Amino acid sequence: MTFTQEAFHGFILFPKIGRLDLKGMRGAGPSLLDGLKEEVRQLLPREVKERSNEEIAGEVEALLARMTLKDKIGQMSQTMASAFSFGNTVIADSPQQMVEEGRVGSILGAFDMNKVYELQRIAVEKSPLGIPLFFNADVIHGYQTIFPVPLAWSCSWNMDSIRRAASISAKEAAASGITYNHGPMVDVTRDPRWGRVVEGAGEDPFLGSEIAKALVQGYQGDSLSDRNTIIACLKHFVAYGAVEAGRDYNTVDVSDQRLREVYLPPFKAGVEAGAGSVMNSFNTINGIPVAGNKDILNTLLREELGFNGMVISDYGSISELIMHGVAKDKKQAAQQAINATLDIEMVTSVYAEVLPQLIVEGLVQEAQLDEAVKRILTFKYKTGIMDDPYRYIRPEEAEQLYMSEEHLQASLDLAHQSIVLLKNDQTLPLSPENSTIALIGPFSNSKDLLGSWQFTNYAEQTVTIAKGIEDKLHHPEKLLIVQGCEVEQAIDGGVEQAVRAARQSDIVILSLGEHSEQSGEAASRSKLTLPDAQLELAREVMKTGKPVIVLLTNGRPLVLGDLHEQANAIVETWYLGAQAGHAIADVLFGDYNPSGKLTMSFPQNEGQIPVYYNHFSTGRPANARQGKYASKYLDTPNDPLYCFGFGLSYTSYEYSDLTLNTTKLRRDEELTASITLRNVGAMEGEEIVQMYIQDITGSVVRPVKELKGFKKVRLKPGESQIIEFEINEALLKFHNKNSDFVAEDGEFKLFIGPNSAELQSCDFELIV
């Protein structure tokens, strides 16, 4: 092969085939969708009828009456669009054959719009009943334009921005043929060893519920008949975030009270927001894996929460009932899953293999399949594909949406808000003028800033940290970029080169973290410190005595150890998406005043895990009065390094004059709490004001405090504003020992402040 700056040419010799000549030019090249664009233009327009729920139900019943048992099982089955796998490899016929024979009703992982069109056309023109397919994908934090990972965007505490990110993601996905999302993940997560904390909103059920609602609204819009929306699927129902030891796919043992108080609320909020689907979790609850747990999927989800949408299995979770040890074979596994009202089997084929025999034997009733198929067909009507199967295949529109200026700006805006300033001794913000800056570390010029669970074709356009900083500097030649080490391995001479650069500079930026494969699914870690190679690099660079700013690129809270003491500033950037480098540089140089607040506590060390703010006090709380015999460690504090809700700014805020309009709250009335917030610094900024409540005495133990409200407030220097929160009976409810959702008369303590630890308080009472 011969390469120049603008072109390459060469050839490959294949045994028995011969020579294949290759040549190419720099640039994006021709669109792979040009042929599809022409085909789509030839399609006759089809009207999507507006139907009431009753009219849809009538259409579904009529279609169901024409379906054979094989047709019904086909709608409940799914296959991959290709040999790509999200888990264990599944041996199956080609998707084309399965679609033509009516053996599947949905396709997972069709990343190529040409494949979407091909398979949909086979379904409509060749399958027995011509029922269109759902096309499913994991659209977790962007489709082609990538946004910050969900743990990052939760730190914005901005529901409008999060909703907009989901809406843009849905718009890009829907134009690409996707109709059914495998997201959002709304698991409450308190254990940072679990890799999937990167996909969620952190440790708090109240904030998690608000974000779950915003995401469902973003993905589904006002109506699923809008062709710019996709079906939202709440995952993973339920308590997956409580896996023992933070090890993915592990056991969960949770009380009914904790289930309802901590893990269930975001799902309840998502169901109330109208989510069309729910995905089961991999874990057990009360000794029964959720995929076959009728008490969880039917009694709790459908009957109690009122969910009437589709329940889809997680990848392989029906067959895994055998591995769990609650089913002896596929027949028993399928029987348990269908009895639990699990409608769609993701990719694997247990339903297809054994449901016919189970019905013959009378162990499963065909009426059970009818209910599942009704739910599936209902959403095929709601999305409009029963009228226009190709309405989501819009290649020209899709290419205009991908990485558009509007979408990139939205990604940048959310990235700004997602950054959390953890420490600053006035080293930040930087000046873009005359200083020499050494940018050192494995992420200094890396494009691994997108995080897990994204499948963009535009990863190479990710803005690096080096690029972001270079664009800020008046003299870019004064930026010294040294990798120093790999993420997990040393580089020969790398540390020495980094130290030389540090000594030549006025300030050092250490860009450290974990690569994207170290967080996400199947990425649990027992050790949460940075890899040894990075710690060695940091130690040697800090010995130079130069001011050091640490940038963290990661998908979970980390144990920072000596970095917390030695660094002059620490900036938590997470994985910020397509515009990461620009967002980080804007914060470093003060063009954006950081406002993000943590949604997961950072532990002092792994031995504290799980550490979270809304814990119980215990009968022997750790305080001076209890002395030695208290609930505490001998070798580390109880408190985290950085608490829930924590985040610094380049300005300072003063909280004062916390008042209540009454200290007696009646059940049919509201109480108003107010506090004055003043910007006492020199820069305009946004502050997230947080309100917590403690139920001092309850019929069951209540947490030391619980988030019950928050407001994001922008203030100019010297400006003040009175912030008000309304408290009513509904805000004080909890699940008692009988699982009743009640508010009990008695005393409460109200807290308001900048985070879960620095709070002003006052008391009130709920009375009859």
N, C-alpha and C positions, 0 to 999 in steps of 0.2 A: 504494500500500500504506500502511496505517496501523498503527503499532506502539505498544503500551503495554508496561508492565513484564511483564504476564502473558499478553498475547494479541496477535494481529495479524489483520487482515482486508483484503481487497482483491480485485482481479481482474486477469486478463490477457486482452487482446484478440488473437485469432488471425485473420489474414486468411482469409477464405472459410469460417471455422469458427464464429467468434463469440466470445462472452465466457465465460471460465471463472472462477467465483467461488472464492476461496481464503480459508480462515480456519484458525486454529490457536491452541493454548494452550501455555504453557510446560510443559515436562516431557518425559518419554520417549515419551509417546504409546502407542497400542495396539501390541501385539506383532504383527509381521509373520508370526508363526508360528502364530497362533491357529487358522487353518483347517487347517494341517498337523497340529496337535496332535489335532484331532478325527479326521482321517483315520487317523492312526497308532493311535489308540485302537480303531478298528474292525478293525485287522488281526488275523487269527487268530494265536495264538502258534505259533511253529515251534521245534521242538527242534533244537539243534545237537549233532550226534553226536560223541562223542569217538572219534577214529580214530588208530590207530598210523600210523607212516610207511609201513608196508607196505600198510595198508588204503587210505591216501590214494593211494599209487602205483597200486593196483588200480582205484580209482575214476577216476583220471586216464586210465589206459590205455583204460578202457571208453568214456569220453567222447571221447577223441581218435579212437577208431575210428569215431565217428559224424560227425566233422567233415570238411567239405569244405576245399579249399585256401583258399577265400575266408574260411571261418570261422577258420582258423588265422591268416591274415594279419590278420584283424580283432582277434584277441586280442593281436597284437603291435603294434597301432596305437593311437594316442591322439588325442583332440581336446580343444580348449578348451571349457569350459562356456558361454562367451560370446565376444564380440568382443575382450575383454581379451587383451593379449599381453605375454609376458615377453621378447619379442625382436622380430624382424621380423614384420610382419603376415602371417598365413597365410590364404590364400583357401580356404575349405572350405564344404561344405554345412552346414546347421544340425546341431547335435549331436543333436537329436531324430531327424532323418532318418538320420544315420550310425549311431546306436544301433539304431534299428528294423531297419535293413538288416544288422546284425551286422558293421559295418565298423570298430568300435572296441571295445577291451576295457577302456579306462580313460579317465577324464575328469580334466583338470587345471583347477584354479582354480574349482571350484564353491563359491563363498563363500556362496551362498544355499542353505539347507537345503531350501527348496521345490524348487529346481532339482535337488538331489541326489535327492530322492524322485521327482520327475517322470521323470528319466532312468533311475533304477534300475527304476522300474515299467515303462517302455517296454522296457528290456533283458529283464526277466523275463517280461513278458506278450506282447511282440510280436517280439522278435528271433528268428532261426531256431532257435536252440538254447536260448534262455532263460538264457544264462550271465550271472550278475550282473557288474556293473562294479566295478572299483577306482575310488575317488575320491582323487586325488592332490593334495597341497598342500605348499607350503614352510612347514613349521612349524619355524622356526629358533630363536626364543627366546620362544615363547609363541603361543597361538592367539588368544584374546580377552584374557586376563590376560597382559600383556606383562612379561617378565623382563628383566634386563640383557642386552645383546648378548653373544654368546659370548666375544669377546675380554675383555670386562669380567668375566664370571663365571669365566673361567679364572684371573683374578687372585685369586679366593677360595682356590684350591688345595684346595677342599672337595668331594670326590667325592660325598658324601651329599647336599649341597645342590644340586649340579648334576644328579645323578640325579633328585632330587625335582622340580626344575624341568621336566625332560623328561617325567617321569611325569604331572605336572599338565597340561602342554601336550598330551600325548597324550590324557589323559582328556577335556579340553574338545573337542579335535578329533574324537575318536572319537564322542562324543555328538552331534556335528554332521554326521556322515556321512562323515568322512575315514577312509580305511583305509590310506593309503600316503603316507608322508612323503618329501619330497625333502630330507632332512637326516638326520644332522648332517653339516656340513662339517668334515672332519678334516685338511685340508691344513696341513702345517707351513709357516709363513710367516716369512720373514726380511727382507722388503723392504716397509717401511711405505708406499711409494709405491703399492703394489697396494691398491686399495680393498677387496678382499675379505678383508683381514686381520681386519676387524671380525667376520667370521663364524667365525673359527677360534680355536685355543688358543695361538697364538703360535709362538715359534721353536724350542721344544724337543721332540724326538720322544718322550722318556720321559714327560714330563707330558702331551703330546698323546695318547699311547697310553692313559694312565689315564683321561683325559677322554673319549676315544672309547668306551672300554669302558663308562663310567658312562652315557653318553648312549644307547647301544644298549640297555643294561639299563633305562634310564628309559622310553624310547619303547616297547619291546617287552615289558617286564615278564617274568614267568616263562613266559608262553605267549601266543602270538598268538591263541589261542582266547578269551582274556579280552577282552571287548568294550570294555574301557577302554584297550586298547593299539592301536598302529598300527605298520606295517612301517617299520623304520629303513632309510634308504638312505645309505650312506657315499659322500660326494662330496668331491673330484672325482678319480677314479682315473686317473692318479697324477701327482704332482709339479707340479700346477697352481700351487702357491705359489712355484715357481721361474721364473715367466715373466720373460723378459729385460726389464730396465729397469723392472720393476714395472708393466708395461703390460698391462692385461687382454687376454686372448685371444692373447697373444703367444707366440712360440716358446720352447720349453724345450730346453736342451742340457745333459744331466746324465749324469755317469758312472754306471756300474752300482753302484759302491761307494757313491756319495753317494745314489743312489736308494734303495738298501737300508738304509743307515745313518740317513738323515734323513727321507725322504719316505714310505717304505713302512711303518714300524712302527705308526703309528696305524691304518692300514687293516688290518694284520695283527691288531691287537688287536680291532678292530671285527668282523672276520670270525670270530675265535675266540669273541667274545661272542655270535655268532649272528645278525648283521645279515642281514635278508632280501633286501636289494638293494644294488647298487653302481651309481653313475652315472659314466660316463666323463668325463674332463676334455676341455677344448677344445684343449689344446696338443698339439704334436708331441713325440714321444720317438724319438730315433735317426732323425729325419727323417720319421717316419710319424705322422700325427694319431691320437690314441688311439682315436677312434671306429672306425677301420678297422685297428687295430694288433693283429694276432693274437698277437704275442709278449707284449703287455701284458695284454690282456683274457682270453686263453685260457691261454697257457703260464704266465704269472706269476700271474694272479689265480685261475684255476680249477684248474690242475694243481698249481702249487707251493703256493699258499695254501690250496687245498682248498675254495674257495668254490663252493657249488652252488645259490646263489640267483639272483635276476633281475638282469640288467644292463640298465639303461635309458640311453638316449642323453640327453645334455644337449640343450637346446633347439636344434634345427636342425643338430646337429653331423654328421649323416649327409650331408645335402646340402652341408655346408661342406667335405666332402672334395674337392669339385670346386673350390671357391675356393682351398683349400690347394694344389691342383695335383697331387694324387696320383690323382684319378679324372677321367676325361674327360667323364663324364655320370652320370646318376642310376643307370643300370644298374651301372656299375662301382662307384659309391659303395655301393649296396646290397649288391653281392657282397662287397666288402671288409668291410662291417659285419657281415653274417651269418656270414662266415668267421671273424670275430673273436669270434663268439658273443654279439653284442649282441641282446638279446631284444626290447626294447620301444623303439619310436621315439617320442620325445616330440613330440607335436603335429603335426609335419610328416608328409608322406605319401609319402616315397620308397619305402618297403616296399610300400605298397598299389599304387603305380603300376607298379612294375617287377618285383617278385618273381615274379608269374605267368609273365612272359615269360622270366625267367632260368631258371625250372624247365623250361619247354618246351625251351629251348636247351641244357639240361643243364649250365649254369654254376653252378647251385645245386641241391642235392638236397632233396627234400621232407622227408627225414629230418632235415635241419638245422633246418627249421621245427618239426618234431615235438619236438625237444629243447627249443627255446625255449618252445613252448606248454606242454609238460609242466611246466616250471619255473613258468610263470605260473599254470596251473591248480592246481598244488600249493599255492601260497600263497592262492589263492581258497578252497581247502578249509581250510587252516590258520587263516584268519581267520574261518571259519564262515559266510561269505556264500553258499556253495553250498547250505547248509541254510536259512539265514534271511537273505535279501538285505537286509532292512530293520533288522537288529539294531543298526546304527550310526546310525540316524535316530531320535533321542530328543529332540525339541524341548523338552519340559518339563524334563527333566533338564539339558539343555544350558544353558538360561537360568538355572537355579539355580547352575550351576557358574561361569558367566562372572562375573568380578570378585567372586567370593564372598569373604567375610572370610578364610577359610582360604587361598585362593589369593593374595589380596593380601598377607597376612602372609608367605607363602612368598616372594613377590616382594620384599618389603621386607627380609626376612632375607638374601636373596642379594645384594640391592643394597648393604646394609651391608658385606658381606664383599668386594664387588667394588671398593670405593673404595680408592685407593692414595694415601697421603700422601707426596708427593715432597719437600717442603721445609717446615720449620717452625722459626722462631727463637723459639719459645715464644709466638707470637701466638695460636695455637690451643691449647686450645679457648677459645671465647668465653663470656662471661657473658650470661645472658638478662635481666639486670636493668636497668641505667640507661644503658648506652651508646647513642649514636645511631649507627646503621649505614647507610651508603650502599651499596645493592645496585645495581651499575652493569653494563651490558653487554647484548648482544643475547639472552642466554639468561636474564636475570634474571627475566622473567615469561613465558617461552616454554614452550609445551607440546611443543616439538620435542625431547623427551628420550627417545624410544622407539627411535630408530635405524632402520636399513634392515631390509628383509625382515620386515615385520610388517604385518598386514592387519586390525588390530582395529577394531571398530565403536565402541570406547570411548576413542578418543584424546582426546576433550574432557575426560575425567575424569582425565587425567594430572595428578599433583600437581606444580605448578611449584615452582621454587626459592623464589620470593617467598612462596608459600603455606606452604612448609615452615618458613621462617624466621619468618614472622608468627606461626605457631602456637607457636613457642618463646618469643617475647618477652613479658616482663611488660608492656611498653608498646609495642604494635605501631605506634603512631603515630610512634615514633622510627625506624622503618624508612623510608628515603628510596629510592624505586625510580625509576631513570632508565635508559632503554634505551641512550642514548648514540650508538648506530649500529646499522645492520642488520648481519647476518652478513658481508656482502661489500661494503656500501656505507655511505657517510657519511649522516648525517641533518642537515639544516640546523639549526644551533644545538645539535646533540646533544652535542658535546664540551663546549661552554660550560656547558650545563645540568648535565652530569656533574661538571665541575670545581666548580661552585657547590655541588652536593650533597656532594661530597667534603670541601670546606672546612667545611661545616656539621656534619660527622660526626666521630666519634671513631675510626672504623675503616671501611675500604672493602673491599667484596667485589666483585671484578671477575669477572663471569661471561662467559667467552669460549669460543670453540671453532669447530667447523665444523657446518653444518647437515647433517641426515641424508642428503641427496642427495649430499654430498661424500665419502661413503664407501659401500662396498658394491659390487655388480657394476657394471661400466662406469664406475667412479668413481676411476680412477687419477689421481694428482697428481704433478707433477714438483717442485713447491714445497710444502714441508711446514710452512712458517711460517704463523702466523695471517694472515688477510687484512689488507691495509694499513689499512683503516678501523678495525679492532680494535686494531692496533698503535699507531696514532695516538691513539686513545682512551686506551689504557693509558699511553702516554708522558705525556700531558697530566695525567692523574689522578695519576700517581706524582710529578709535580713538586710536588704540594701538600704532600708530606712526610708524609702520613697513612699509618699502617700499612695495607698492602694484602695481601689474600688473593686469590689467583687460583684460580678454579674452572674446570676444563677440561671441556667437553662435546664429545666427539670419538670417532671410530671407529678411530683409528690413533695410533701414537706421532707426536708433533709435534716440530718444531725450535723450541725455546723462545727461543733467542737471549738478549737482555737481560732478558727476564722472569725467567729463572732467577736472575740476580744481584740484580735490583731488588725482586722480590716478597718479602714477609716469610714467606709461606706459599704453597705450591702444592698443590692437591688435584686429583688425576686422578679424575674421576667417570664418564667414558665416557658411554654412553647407558644409563641405569639402569632404564628401564621405568616401569610404572604408578605406582610409589611413589617415584619419583626424588627429588622435593622433600623428602619426609619423611626419606629415607635420608641425603641430603646435610646437612640441618639437624641430624639426630642426631649426625653426625660433627663438624660445625662447633661444636656446643655441648657436646661431650664426653659425650653420652648413649650414644654408641657409640664405642669406642676403635678407630680404624682398624687393620686387620690385613692388608689386601690387599698382594700382592707382584706386581711386573710380570712378565708372561710374554713381553713383547717389549722389547728394549732401545730406549731413546730416543737417537737420534743427536745428536751435537753440531751437525752440519750435513748437508745432503744428500750432500755429497761422500764421506762415510764409508759410505754405503749400498752393499751390505748390511753391517750391523754386528751381530754376534751373539757370544755368550760362548763357544760350543763350537767355536771355530775351530782350525785347525792352527797350529803355532808358526812354520812356514817354516824354511828353513836359516839365515836371518839375522833372528832375532826382534828386535823393538825393545827394546833395553836398553842400558845404559851401555857395556857391553863392545864392542858392535858399532859404536858411534859413528855416523858419517854413513851408512855403507853398510849400512843396516838396512831392514827392511820397515816403513816409516813414512811419514807425510806431513811435508812441510816447514811446513805452515801450520795443522795441527790435530792434536790427539792421536789415537792409535789408539782409545782407550777411548771408549765412549759417554758421554753425559751422565748417564744413569741406566741401570744394568746390569740384566740379567735377574735376577729374584729380589729386586729392591730394593723396599723399602717401609718407611716409618717408622711409629712408634706414638707415643701420648702417654705411654707409659712407656718404660723402658730395660731392656735385657736384657744379661746378662753370660754369655758362653760360657767354660767353663773345663774343665780336666782331661779333655782328649781322650785316650782310651786304647783299646787293642785287647786282646782277651783272648789273642791270639797274633799273631805277625808272619809265621807260616807257614801258609798256607791250602792244604789238600789238596783235591783235586777232589771227593771224596765227603763233605766236611765243610763247616761254616759257620764264619765268623769274625764276632765281635760287636764292633762299634765303639760306644763310649759317650761321651757328653759331658754335662757338668752345665750346665743352663740355669737362671739365676736372674733373677727380676724384681727389679731394683734401683731401680725407679721408684716412683711414688706411686699408680699406678692399675692396676687389674686389666686384663689384656689377653691377646691370643692372639699367639703367635709361630709362624711357619712355619719350622721348622728344616730346613735343606737339606743333603743329602749328595751330594758329587761324587766321581768317581774318575777318575784319569788312568792309562792304560796307558803306562808310560814308554817301552818299546821294543816295537814290534810288527812283524810282517812287512809291514804297510802302515801308513802314518802314522796316528796316533790323535790325537783332539782334545786340547787342553791340559787340558780337564776336561769331564766329562759328568755331568749329573744322573742319579743312580741311586736316590734315595730322598728322601722328605720326610715330616715329621710336623707336624701343627698342635697346639700345646700351649697350654692356658689356665693362667695363673698369677696368683695374687693378689700384691700387693706384698710383697716379702720372701720369697716362696715360691720354692723351687727344685725341680728334678726332673731325674733322670738319664734322658737320652734314648738309646735303643739302636737300632742298625740292624744287620740281619743281611746279611752279604755271602757269596755263594756263587759257584760257577763260572758258573752261568747268567747272573749279573749282569755278568760280565766278557766275555761273548761279543761278537764282532763278525764282519763278513764279510771274509774274507781275499781275496787276489787271485783265487782260484778261486770266489768267492762262497759258500764254505763258512762256516757259522756256527760259530765256534770260540772257545775261550778258550786263549790261549797262555801257557805257563809264563813267569815272569819277575817283574819288580818293578812295583809299582803304588803310586800315591800316593792317599791318601784325604783328602778335605777335608770339614769340616762348619762351617756358619756361617749367618748371616742372609740372605746373598745370594751371587751367583756371584763377587763380588770380595773380600769380607771373610771370610776363611776361615782356620781352623786346620787344620793338616795333620799327617799321620804316614804312615809307609811300611809296606807289607807285601809278601809274595811269594807267588805261586801256584806250588805245587810238585806234582810227580807224586804 
